[in-house]
Amino acid sequence: MSERVYISSGDGYDLFHEGDKAIRIYQDAKLKEKCLYAALTHARVETTLVNSHSNIKMPILHEVSLIDGKWAITFDWIEGKSLLQLMQENPSKMETYVNQMIEIQMGFHEKTMPLLSKLKDKMARQIKSLDNIDEIKKYELLTRLDSMPKHIKLCHNNFSPKEVIVNDNGVYVLDWSNARQGNASADVARTYLLLCLDYPEIAEMYMDKFCMKSRTSKRYVQAWLPIVAAAQLVKNKPQEKDLLMKWIDVVDYE
């Protein structure tokens, strides 16, 4: 029997590697609904990408089970190097890797996902739940969110270079549990936010190149930044608070 090796932790779960499988074990038995919803979301994205013969590959979901009384999801373990690793190992090729990342993201934005939950609904719930901004600011953010165009494009909602694995079989995108239907520019703003927080050296390159390749107004993507910053605040990470609050207070970007 293969040894189960701890890899990392996410939002309420721990990720393990065991043989040819990745196992996401939720930390509390009470997170049953969260586990089942993540599995359903992944399965719906998987079905769409497989049936559309997409070039975008993803881990196959195999089962939802109880492990030591905790809910768990078992996927394929994808061997290879993340796009983040490749960027770190080959900084002279950074522009090439950023372009590759953008092509992948634009590829799944071409898919429509009417069966997924709406990204705007999730963001609204997150903003309403905040207790560290006042009601006037919440109202401003919710009004801005409501005014944004409604789309049903496939949004990963957590896309960054660490979620892309490259191997001899192609390119795989991981962690679809937060995927939603929505506006592609909201997904781009979310990725830009993650880059600013974790990999600031490529954030501006990513934003500029995405807007150029997709022929999207940079100002339009930036209009989502206060909203995605507020949504990120629910994670309550002290090291992120200053940047997020600064973004939330910006009414318009030049």
ZADO-1210 file (C-alpha; in nm, 4 decimals, padded with zeros to 6 digits):
<atoms>
<atom x="00.0000" y="00.0000" z="00.0000" code="MET" pos="1"/>
<atom x="00.1309" y="00.3462" z="-00.0915" code="SER" pos="2"/>
<atom x="00.2192" y="00.5914" z="00.1804" code="GLU" pos="3"/>
<atom x="-00.0084" y="00.8920" z="00.2197" code="ARG" pos="4"/>
<atom x="00.2058" y="01.2062" z="00.2080" code="VAL" pos="5"/>
<atom x="00.0884" y="01.5493" z="00.3219" code="TYR" pos="6"/>
<atom x="00.1285" y="01.8153" z="00.0489" code="ILE" pos="7"/>
<atom x="-00.0456" y="02.1350" z="00.1552" code="SER" pos="8"/>
<atom x="-00.3566" y="02.2862" z="00.3128" code="SER" pos="9"/>
<atom x="-00.6350" y="02.4876" z="00.1542" code="GLY" pos="10"/>
<atom x="-00.9651" y="02.6408" z="00.2600" code="ASP" pos="11"/>
<atom x="-01.0782" y="02.3914" z="00.5235" code="GLY" pos="12"/>
<atom x="-00.8945" y="02.0881" z="00.3844" code="TYR" pos="13"/>
<atom x="-00.5572" y="01.9134" z="00.3713" code="ASP" pos="14"/>
<atom x="-00.4172" y="01.7727" z="00.0463" code="LEU" pos="15"/>
<atom x="-00.2339" y="01.4395" z="00.0373" code="PHE" pos="16"/>
<atom x="-00.0534" y="01.2350" z="-00.2281" code="HIS" pos="17"/>
<atom x="-00.1065" y="00.8590" z="-00.2203" code="GLU" pos="18"/>
<atom x="00.0125" y="00.6445" z="-00.5119" code="GLY" pos="19"/>
<atom x="-00.1379" y="00.7818" z="-00.8318" code="ASP" pos="20"/>
<atom x="-00.4070" y="00.9750" z="-00.6478" code="LYS" pos="21"/>
<atom x="-00.4443" y="01.3147" z="-00.4792" code="ALA" pos="22"/>
<atom x="-00.6769" y="01.3130" z="-00.1777" code="ILE" pos="23"/>
<atom x="-00.8377" y="01.6246" z="-00.0382" code="ARG" pos="24"/>
<atom x="-00.9489" y="01.5550" z="00.3192" code="ILE" pos="25"/>
<atom x="-01.1713" y="01.8157" z="00.4812" code="TYR" pos="26"/>
<atom x="-01.0531" y="01.9071" z="00.8304" code="GLN" pos="27"/>
<atom x="-01.3903" y="01.8961" z="01.0028" code="ASP" pos="28"/>
<atom x="-01.6626" y="01.6337" z="00.9655" code="ALA" pos="29"/>
<atom x="-01.9127" y="01.9226" z="00.9608" code="LYS" pos="30"/>
<atom x="-01.7758" y="02.0329" z="00.6191" code="LEU" pos="31"/>
<atom x="-01.9801" y="01.7666" z="00.4379" code="LYS" pos="32"/>
<atom x="-02.1732" y="02.0211" z="00.2307" code="GLU" pos="33"/>
<atom x="-01.8533" y="02.2052" z="00.1311" code="LYS" pos="34"/>
<atom x="-01.6919" y="01.8788" z="00.0215" code="CYS" pos="35"/>
<atom x="-01.9904" y="01.7598" z="-00.1809" code="LEU" pos="36"/>
<atom x="-02.0353" y="02.0970" z="-00.3475" code="TYR" pos="37"/>
<atom x="-01.6661" y="02.1105" z="-00.4441" code="ALA" pos="38"/>
<atom x="-01.6961" y="01.7614" z="-00.5939" code="ALA" pos="39"/>
<atom x="-02.0096" y="01.8547" z="-00.7895" code="LEU" pos="40"/>
<atom x="-01.8444" y="02.1712" z="-00.9234" code="THR" pos="41"/>
<atom x="-01.5334" y="01.9801" z="-01.0331" code="HIS" pos="42"/>
<atom x="-01.7465" y="01.7099" z="-01.1987" code="ALA" pos="43"/>
<atom x="-01.9470" y="01.9654" z="-01.3974" code="ARG" pos="44"/>
<atom x="-01.6317" y="02.1361" z="-01.5242" code="VAL" pos="45"/>
<atom x="-01.4740" y="01.7981" z="-01.6020" code="GLU" pos="46"/>
<atom x="-01.7775" y="01.6899" z="-01.8054" code="THR" pos="47"/>
<atom x="-01.7774" y="02.0136" z="-02.0048" code="THR" pos="48"/>
<atom x="-01.4059" y="02.0061" z="-02.0850" code="LEU" pos="49"/>
<atom x="-01.4048" y="01.6352" z="-02.1773" code="VAL" pos="50"/>
<atom x="-01.7163" y="01.6541" z="-02.3954" code="ASN" pos="51"/>
<atom x="-01.5899" y="01.9650" z="-02.5754" code="SER" pos="52"/>
<atom x="-01.2591" y="01.7907" z="-02.6592" code="HIS" pos="53"/>
<atom x="-01.0824" y="02.0851" z="-02.5023" code="SER" pos="54"/>
<atom x="-00.7039" y="02.1109" z="-02.5041" code="ASN" pos="55"/>
<atom x="-00.7305" y="02.2022" z="-02.1360" code="ILE" pos="56"/>
<atom x="-00.6705" y="01.8937" z="-01.9225" code="LYS" pos="57"/>
<atom x="-00.7663" y="01.8510" z="-01.5582" code="MET" pos="58"/>
<atom x="-00.7448" y="01.5767" z="-01.2939" code="PRO" pos="59"/>
<atom x="-01.0258" y="01.3211" z="-01.3119" code="ILE" pos="60"/>
<atom x="-01.2412" y="01.2942" z="-00.9993" code="LEU" pos="61"/>
<atom x="-01.2713" y="00.9317" z="-00.8831" code="HIS" pos="62"/>
<atom x="-01.4687" y="00.9275" z="-00.5612" code="GLU" pos="63"/>
<atom x="-01.6093" y="01.1086" z="-00.2620" code="VAL" pos="64"/>
<atom x="-01.5664" y="00.9117" z="00.0596" code="SER" pos="65"/>
<atom x="-01.5233" y="00.9177" z="00.4357" code="LEU" pos="66"/>
<atom x="-01.1671" y="00.8825" z="00.5655" code="ILE" pos="67"/>
<atom x="-01.1337" y="00.8534" z="00.9414" code="ASP" pos="68"/>
<atom x="-01.4742" y="01.0143" z="00.9775" code="GLY" pos="69"/>
<atom x="-01.3890" y="01.3109" z="00.7549" code="LYS" pos="70"/>
<atom x="-01.5202" y="01.3827" z="00.4075" code="TRP" pos="71"/>
<atom x="-01.2702" y="01.3475" z="00.1232" code="ALA" pos="72"/>
<atom x="-01.2402" y="01.3782" z="-00.2545" code="ILE" pos="73"/>
<atom x="-01.0014" y="01.1611" z="-00.4556" code="THR" pos="74"/>
<atom x="-00.8567" y="01.2848" z="-00.7863" code="PHE" pos="75"/>
<atom x="-00.5785" y="01.1863" z="-01.0223" code="ASP" pos="76"/>
<atom x="-00.2344" y="01.2877" z="-00.9009" code="TRP" pos="77"/>
<atom x="-00.0735" y="01.4877" z="-01.1809" code="ILE" pos="78"/>
<atom x="00.3045" y="01.4527" z="-01.2036" code="GLU" pos="79"/>
<atom x="00.5099" y="01.7340" z="-01.3523" code="GLY" pos="80"/>
<atom x="00.6269" y="02.0843" z="-01.2791" code="LYS" pos="81"/>
<atom x="00.3997" y="02.3750" z="-01.2053" code="SER" pos="82"/>
<atom x="00.4183" y="02.6818" z="-01.4235" code="LEU" pos="83"/>
<atom x="00.5356" y="02.8629" z="-01.1108" code="LEU" pos="84"/>
<atom x="00.8310" y="02.6233" z="-01.0751" code="GLN" pos="85"/>
<atom x="00.9237" y="02.6745" z="-01.4386" code="LEU" pos="86"/>
<atom x="00.9094" y="03.0517" z="-01.3939" code="MET" pos="87"/>
<atom x="01.1375" y="03.0309" z="-01.0913" code="GLN" pos="88"/>
<atom x="01.3830" y="02.7955" z="-01.2630" code="GLU" pos="89"/>
<atom x="01.3927" y="02.9848" z="-01.5929" code="ASN" pos="90"/>
<atom x="01.3448" y="03.3575" z="-01.5220" code="PRO" pos="91"/>
<atom x="01.4737" y="03.4458" z="-01.8694" code="SER" pos="92"/>
<atom x="01.1612" y="03.2740" z="-02.0115" code="LYS" pos="93"/>
<atom x="00.9190" y="03.4570" z="-01.7817" code="MET" pos="94"/>
<atom x="00.7400" y="03.6338" z="-02.0665" code="GLU" pos="95"/>
<atom x="00.6869" y="03.3033" z="-02.2485" code="THR" pos="96"/>
<atom x="00.5369" y="03.1420" z="-01.9388" code="TYR" pos="97"/>
<atom x="00.3105" y="03.4394" z="-01.8693" code="VAL" pos="98"/>
<atom x="00.1860" y="03.4207" z="-02.2288" code="ASN" pos="99"/>
<atom x="00.1213" y="03.0472" z="-02.1856" code="GLN" pos="100"/>
<atom x="-00.0724" y="03.1123" z="-01.8668" code="MET" pos="101"/>
<atom x="-00.2865" y="03.3711" z="-02.0443" code="ILE" pos="102"/>
<atom x="-00.3583" y="03.1402" z="-02.3399" code="GLU" pos="103"/>
<atom x="-00.4782" y="02.8708" z="-02.0984" code="ILE" pos="104"/>
<atom x="-00.7046" y="03.1127" z="-01.9142" code="GLN" pos="105"/>
<atom x="-00.8487" y="03.2559" z="-02.2331" code="MET" pos="106"/>
<atom x="-00.9119" y="02.8964" z="-02.3446" code="GLY" pos="107"/>
<atom x="-01.1419" y="02.8097" z="-02.0577" code="PHE" pos="108"/>
<atom x="-01.3103" y="03.1510" z="-02.0752" code="HIS" pos="109"/>
<atom x="-01.4365" y="03.0397" z="-02.4174" code="GLU" pos="110"/>
<atom x="-01.6534" y="02.7770" z="-02.2451" code="LYS" pos="111"/>
<atom x="-01.9986" y="02.8613" z="-02.1105" code="THR" pos="112"/>
<atom x="-02.1134" y="02.6992" z="-01.7862" code="MET" pos="113"/>
<atom x="-02.4832" y="02.7688" z="-01.7224" code="PRO" pos="114"/>
<atom x="-02.5060" y="02.4840" z="-01.4662" code="LEU" pos="115"/>
<atom x="-02.2407" y="02.6279" z="-01.2352" code="LEU" pos="116"/>
<atom x="-02.3294" y="02.8681" z="-00.9568" code="SER" pos="117"/>
<atom x="-02.2905" y="03.2362" z="-01.0376" code="LYS" pos="118"/>
<atom x="-01.9669" y="03.4093" z="-00.9457" code="LEU" pos="119"/>
<atom x="-02.1540" y="03.7339" z="-00.8752" code="LYS" pos="120"/>
<atom x="-02.3764" y="03.5568" z="-00.6207" code="ASP" pos="121"/>
<atom x="-02.0730" y="03.4168" z="-00.4385" code="LYS" pos="122"/>
<atom x="-01.9033" y="03.7574" z="-00.4317" code="MET" pos="123"/>
<atom x="-02.2199" y="03.9222" z="-00.2990" code="ALA" pos="124"/>
<atom x="-02.2420" y="03.6703" z="-00.0140" code="ARG" pos="125"/>
<atom x="-01.8747" y="03.7239" z="00.0707" code="GLN" pos="126"/>
<atom x="-01.9104" y="04.1023" z="00.0786" code="ILE" pos="127"/>
<atom x="-02.2274" y="04.0877" z="00.2906" code="LYS" pos="128"/>
<atom x="-02.0504" y="03.8635" z="00.5429" code="SER" pos="129"/>
<atom x="-01.7662" y="04.1081" z="00.6090" code="LEU" pos="130"/>
<atom x="-01.7529" y="04.2687" z="00.9515" code="ASP" pos="131"/>
<atom x="-01.4362" y="04.4737" z="00.8977" code="ASN" pos="132"/>
<atom x="-01.5828" y="04.7287" z="00.6524" code="ILE" pos="133"/>
<atom x="-01.8738" y="04.9624" z="00.7190" code="ASP" pos="134"/>
<atom x="-02.2223" y="04.9302" z="00.5732" code="GLU" pos="135"/>
<atom x="-02.1771" y="05.2284" z="00.3395" code="ILE" pos="136"/>
<atom x="-01.8713" y="05.0671" z="00.1809" code="LYS" pos="137"/>
<atom x="-02.0565" y="04.7353" z="00.1531" code="LYS" pos="138"/>
<atom x="-02.3419" y="04.9116" z="-00.0238" code="TYR" pos="139"/>
<atom x="-02.0999" y="05.0786" z="-00.2668" code="GLU" pos="140"/>
<atom x="-01.9309" y="04.7469" z="-00.3443" code="LEU" pos="141"/>
<atom x="-02.2595" y="04.5592" z="-00.3871" code="LEU" pos="142"/>
<atom x="-02.3949" y="04.8353" z="-00.6124" code="THR" pos="143"/>
<atom x="-02.0822" y="04.8173" z="-00.8274" code="ARG" pos="144"/>
<atom x="-02.1062" y="04.4376" z="-00.8409" code="LEU" pos="145"/>
<atom x="-02.4721" y="04.4467" z="-00.9426" code="ASP" pos="146"/>
<atom x="-02.3965" y="04.6907" z="-01.2240" code="SER" pos="147"/>
<atom x="-02.1289" y="04.4705" z="-01.3839" code="MET" pos="148"/>
<atom x="-02.2293" y="04.2796" z="-01.7003" code="PRO" pos="149"/>
<atom x="-02.3653" y="03.9300" z="-01.6402" code="LYS" pos="150"/>
<atom x="-02.1885" y="03.6502" z="-01.8314" code="HIS" pos="151"/>
<atom x="-02.1874" y="03.2691" z="-01.8048" code="ILE" pos="152"/>
<atom x="-01.8259" y="03.2019" z="-01.8994" code="LYS" pos="153"/>
<atom x="-01.6206" y="02.9397" z="-01.7168" code="LEU" pos="154"/>
<atom x="-01.4227" y="03.1185" z="-01.4448" code="CYS" pos="155"/>
<atom x="-01.1645" y="02.9230" z="-01.2454" code="HIS" pos="156"/>
<atom x="-01.1809" y="03.1789" z="-00.9628" code="ASN" pos="157"/>
<atom x="-00.8430" y="03.0801" z="-00.8191" code="ASN" pos="158"/>
<atom x="-00.6191" y="03.0698" z="-01.1263" code="PHE" pos="159"/>
<atom x="-00.2463" y="03.1258" z="-01.0786" code="SER" pos="160"/>
<atom x="00.0778" y="02.9700" z="-01.2103" code="PRO" pos="161"/>
<atom x="00.0900" y="02.7199" z="-00.9229" code="LYS" pos="162"/>
<atom x="-00.2379" y="02.5675" z="-01.0490" code="GLU" pos="163"/>
<atom x="-00.0897" y="02.4766" z="-01.3899" code="VAL" pos="164"/>
<atom x="00.1095" y="02.1516" z="-01.4208" code="ILE" pos="165"/>
<atom x="00.3204" y="02.0802" z="-01.7281" code="VAL" pos="166"/>
<atom x="00.4318" y="01.7265" z="-01.8196" code="ASN" pos="167"/>
<atom x="00.4919" y="01.5084" z="-02.1281" code="ASP" pos="168"/>
<atom x="00.1166" y="01.4587" z="-02.1755" code="ASN" pos="169"/>
<atom x="00.0369" y="01.8278" z="-02.1924" code="GLY" pos="170"/>
<atom x="-00.0824" y="02.1014" z="-01.9605" code="VAL" pos="171"/>
<atom x="-00.3191" y="02.0418" z="-01.6685" code="TYR" pos="172"/>
<atom x="-00.5157" y="02.2961" z="-01.4649" code="VAL" pos="173"/>
<atom x="-00.5796" y="02.2000" z="-01.1019" code="LEU" pos="174"/>
<atom x="-00.8242" y="02.3000" z="-00.8275" code="ASP" pos="175"/>
<atom x="-01.1590" y="02.3636" z="-00.9948" code="TRP" pos="176"/>
<atom x="-01.3602" y="02.3504" z="-00.6718" code="SER" pos="177"/>
<atom x="-01.4148" y="02.7283" z="-00.6719" code="ASN" pos="178"/>
<atom x="-01.5118" y="02.7493" z="-01.0408" code="ALA" pos="179"/>
<atom x="-01.8213" y="02.9524" z="-01.1238" code="ARG" pos="180"/>
<atom x="-02.0052" y="03.0931" z="-01.4232" code="GLN" pos="181"/>
<atom x="-01.9392" y="03.4623" z="-01.4663" code="GLY" pos="182"/>
<atom x="-01.7576" y="03.7492" z="-01.6276" code="ASN" pos="183"/>
<atom x="-01.4091" y="03.6661" z="-01.7578" code="ALA" pos="184"/>
<atom x="-01.2782" y="04.0041" z="-01.6433" code="SER" pos="185"/>
<atom x="-01.3736" y="03.9189" z="-01.2851" code="ALA" pos="186"/>
<atom x="-01.1641" y="03.6033" z="-01.3179" code="ASP" pos="187"/>
<atom x="-00.8745" y="03.8067" z="-01.4582" code="VAL" pos="188"/>
<atom x="-00.9016" y="04.0569" z="-01.1724" code="ALA" pos="189"/>
<atom x="-00.8949" y="03.7669" z="-00.9259" code="ARG" pos="190"/>
<atom x="-00.5791" y="03.6246" z="-01.0868" code="THR" pos="191"/>
<atom x="-00.4172" y="03.9678" z="-01.0868" code="TYR" pos="192"/>
<atom x="-00.4973" y="04.0009" z="-00.7159" code="LEU" pos="193"/>
<atom x="-00.3395" y="03.6616" z="-00.6393" code="LEU" pos="194"/>
<atom x="-00.0297" y="03.7595" z="-00.8363" code="LEU" pos="195"/>
<atom x="-00.0012" y="04.0928" z="-00.6521" code="CYS" pos="196"/>
<atom x="-00.0227" y="03.9086" z="-00.3191" code="LEU" pos="197"/>
<atom x="00.2112" y="03.6191" z="-00.3982" code="ASP" pos="198"/>
<atom x="00.4115" y="03.6906" z="-00.7163" code="TYR" pos="199"/>
<atom x="00.4152" y="04.0707" z="-00.7617" code="PRO" pos="200"/>
<atom x="00.7033" y="04.0568" z="-01.0086" code="GLU" pos="201"/>
<atom x="00.4722" y="03.9246" z="-01.2829" code="ILE" pos="202"/>
<atom x="00.1406" y="04.0893" z="-01.1897" code="ALA" pos="203"/>
<atom x="00.1647" y="04.3940" z="-01.4162" code="GLU" pos="204"/>
<atom x="00.3046" y="04.1933" z="-01.7064" code="MET" pos="205"/>
<atom x="00.0106" y="03.9549" z="-01.6726" code="TYR" pos="206"/>
<atom x="-00.2484" y="04.2328" z="-01.6635" code="MET" pos="207"/>
<atom x="-00.1030" y="04.4218" z="-01.9603" code="ASP" pos="208"/>
<atom x="-00.0602" y="04.1137" z="-02.1758" code="LYS" pos="209"/>
<atom x="-00.4024" y="03.9706" z="-02.0956" code="PHE" pos="210"/>
<atom x="-00.5792" y="04.2927" z="-02.1848" code="CYS" pos="211"/>
<atom x="-00.3802" y="04.3209" z="-02.5083" code="MET" pos="212"/>
<atom x="-00.4358" y="03.9588" z="-02.6155" code="LYS" pos="213"/>
<atom x="-00.8062" y="03.9553" z="-02.5274" code="SER" pos="214"/>
<atom x="-00.8673" y="04.3106" z="-02.6497" code="ARG" pos="215"/>
<atom x="-01.0175" y="04.3952" z="-02.3137" code="THR" pos="216"/>
<atom x="-01.0034" y="04.7436" z="-02.1654" code="SER" pos="217"/>
<atom x="-00.7646" y="04.7499" z="-01.8706" code="LYS" pos="218"/>
<atom x="-00.9959" y="04.9947" z="-01.6978" code="ARG" pos="219"/>
<atom x="-01.2812" y="04.7421" z="-01.7292" code="TYR" pos="220"/>
<atom x="-01.0778" y="04.4709" z="-01.5549" code="VAL" pos="221"/>
<atom x="-00.9642" y="04.7198" z="-01.2904" code="GLN" pos="222"/>
<atom x="-01.3274" y="04.8029" z="-01.2128" code="ALA" pos="223"/>
<atom x="-01.3495" y="04.4539" z="-01.0606" code="TRP" pos="224"/>
<atom x="-01.0498" y="04.5021" z="-00.8297" code="LEU" pos="225"/>
<atom x="-01.2346" y="04.6519" z="-00.5266" code="PRO" pos="226"/>
<atom x="-01.4886" y="04.3693" z="-00.5541" code="ILE" pos="227"/>
<atom x="-01.2367" y="04.0842" z="-00.5709" code="VAL" pos="228"/>
<atom x="-01.0343" y="04.2476" z="-00.2922" code="ALA" pos="229"/>
<atom x="-01.3424" y="04.2568" z="-00.0681" code="ALA" pos="230"/>
<atom x="-01.4191" y="03.8933" z="-00.1506" code="ALA" pos="231"/>
<atom x="-01.0616" y="03.7973" z="-00.0565" code="GLN" pos="232"/>
<atom x="-01.0982" y="03.9712" z="00.2813" code="LEU" pos="233"/>
<atom x="-01.3215" y="03.6870" z="00.4042" code="VAL" pos="234"/>
<atom x="-01.0105" y="03.4660" z="00.4277" code="LYS" pos="235"/>
<atom x="-00.8951" y="03.6942" z="00.7110" code="ASN" pos="236"/>
<atom x="-00.5213" y="03.6744" z="00.6402" code="LYS" pos="237"/>
<atom x="-00.3460" y="03.9546" z="00.8350" code="PRO" pos="238"/>
<atom x="-00.0581" y="03.9788" z="00.5848" code="GLN" pos="239"/>
<atom x="-00.3038" y="04.0646" z="00.3063" code="GLU" pos="240"/>
<atom x="-00.5241" y="04.3157" z="00.4886" code="LYS" pos="241"/>
<atom x="-00.3355" y="04.6393" z="00.4093" code="ASP" pos="242"/>
<atom x="-00.3271" y="04.5775" z="00.0335" code="LEU" pos="243"/>
<atom x="-00.6873" y="04.4600" z="00.0201" code="LEU" pos="244"/>
<atom x="-00.8199" y="04.7563" z="00.2177" code="MET" pos="245"/>
<atom x="-00.6252" y="04.9924" z="-00.0076" code="LYS" pos="246"/>
<atom x="-00.7880" y="04.8377" z="-00.3157" code="TRP" pos="247"/>
<atom x="-01.1345" y="04.8458" z="-00.1621" code="ILE" pos="248"/>
<atom x="-01.1031" y="05.2200" z="-00.0995" code="ASP" pos="249"/>
<atom x="-01.0250" y="05.2945" z="-00.4635" code="VAL" pos="250"/>
<atom x="-01.3324" y="05.4180" z="-00.6461" code="VAL" pos="251"/>
<atom x="-01.1886" y="05.4339" z="-00.9963" code="ASP" pos="252"/>
<atom x="-00.8591" y="05.3421" z="-01.1565" code="TYR" pos="253"/>
<atom x="-00.6837" y="05.5558" z="-01.4088" code="GLU" pos="254"/>
</atoms>
